[in-house]
Amino acid sequence: MTSHIHHGASESFWVSTFLIVVAFVYLSSWVRVRRQDYSCVESWRAGSFLLGLLFTWIATASPLAALDHEILTAHMVQHLLLMTLAPPLILFGLPHTPLAHHLLLRFSPAVGRPLRSEPVQQFVNVVTHPAICWLAAAGTLVVWHIPSVFMLGLRSQMWHGTEQTSFLATGLLFWSPVVRPWQNSLKWPESSILLYLFLATLPCDILSGFLVFCDRVVYPVFLSSPRSFGFSALEDQQCAGALMWTCVTVVYLIAGAVFTARLLSPHLSEEFVIPQSDARRIAVRHTNPHRMEVV
């Protein structure tokens, strides 16, 4: 089996560079938006976005990434960071008000123009449907933990990158109906999100329960791995399953509790919505006086 340590340095360098560029573009746009209207984008959103990028870096380019072919628990930590923790933080960092969204796209034209095109908008409307988001996340989780597919990701740098990218992408899709980075993104009643979160725990519970209670090593490659932390291969597998079980349960429980609080307290939801009249007034105030456009 090809060691990830052998080709990890190059992969880590390019991933780190990409994440740094994303962080720089985001912060540059965020600073300009704040100059336009101080209350337009809250400071905590920038912190959330950067923390999500940090978790992505830890999973894909940090020393932890070099351990994923030796310890199943490290591999599971990567998956949890990419699917469960980083995506909601990144989505929370996106602008929620119409003016902030418009300005971020305006100050990042290379991203903004494609996103505003009609084909892209239609595609986004399809893939962000809650049913599609749930199926994509559940399917990705199950498929990549099939032993033969799992081994493919360990043996090939290309497939390893594909695996990590798919976890992050489907994680973003899964959390988009919950976090709702834009107010018009929800296609179902808000109360259905509680059922959405509950059903999402089922594939994770089945997989993690299987790893915890199975009396044999599911992925034999870890039998020959050095026991750096004193775990046997079976103990490592049980630890990985228990970690997944605990982390997913806690995170989804917190998300469900927060969402329930929002449903029971309508004024909490209103904090994230800018009235249409105010949006028009703010947009007009920040446009060129000779071009009175409404965002």
Stockholm file with secondary structure:
# STOCKHOLM 1.0

chainA/1-295         MTSHIHHGASESFWVSTFLIVVAFVYLSSWVRVRRQDYSCVESWRAGSFLLGLLFTWIATASPLAALDHEILTAHMVQHLLLMTLAPPLILFGLPHTPLAHHLLLRFSPAVGRPLRSEPVQQFVNVVTHPAICWLAAAGTLVVWHIPSVFMLGLRSQMWHGTEQTSFLATGLLFWSPVVRPWQNSLKWPESSILLYLFLATLPCDILSGFLVFCDRVVYPVFLSSPRSFGFSALEDQQCAGALMWTCVTVVYLIAGAVFTARLLSPHLSEEFVIPQSDARRIAVRHTNPHRMEVV
#=GR chainA/1-295 SS CCCHHHHHHHHHHHHHHHHHHHHHHHHHHHHHHHHHCTTTSCHHHHHHHHHHHHHHHHHHTSGGGGGTTTCHHHHHHHHHIIIIIHHHHHHHTSCCSHHHHHHHHHHCHHHHHHHHSHHHHHHHHHHTSHHHHHHHHHHHHHHHTSHHHHHHHHHCHHHHHHHHHHHHHHHHHHHHHHHCSSGGGCCSCTTHHHHHHHHHHHHHHHHHHHHHHCSSCSSGGGGSSCCTTSCCHHHHHHHHHHHHHHHHHHHHHHHHHHHHHHHHCHHHHHTTCCCHHHHHHHHHHTSCTTSCCCC
#=GC SS_cons         CCCHHHHHHHHHHHHHHHHHHHHHHHHHHHHHHHHHCTTTSCHHHHHHHHHHHHHHHHHHTSGGGGGTTTCHHHHHHHHHIIIIIHHHHHHHTSCCSHHHHHHHHHHCHHHHHHHHSHHHHHHHHHHTSHHHHHHHHHHHHHHHTSHHHHHHHHHCHHHHHHHHHHHHHHHHHHHHHHHCSSGGGCCSCTTHHHHHHHHHHHHHHHHHHHHHHCSSCSSGGGGSSCCTTSCCHHHHHHHHHHHHHHHHHHHHHHHHHHHHHHHHCHHHHHTTCCCHHHHHHHHHHTSCTTSCCCC
//
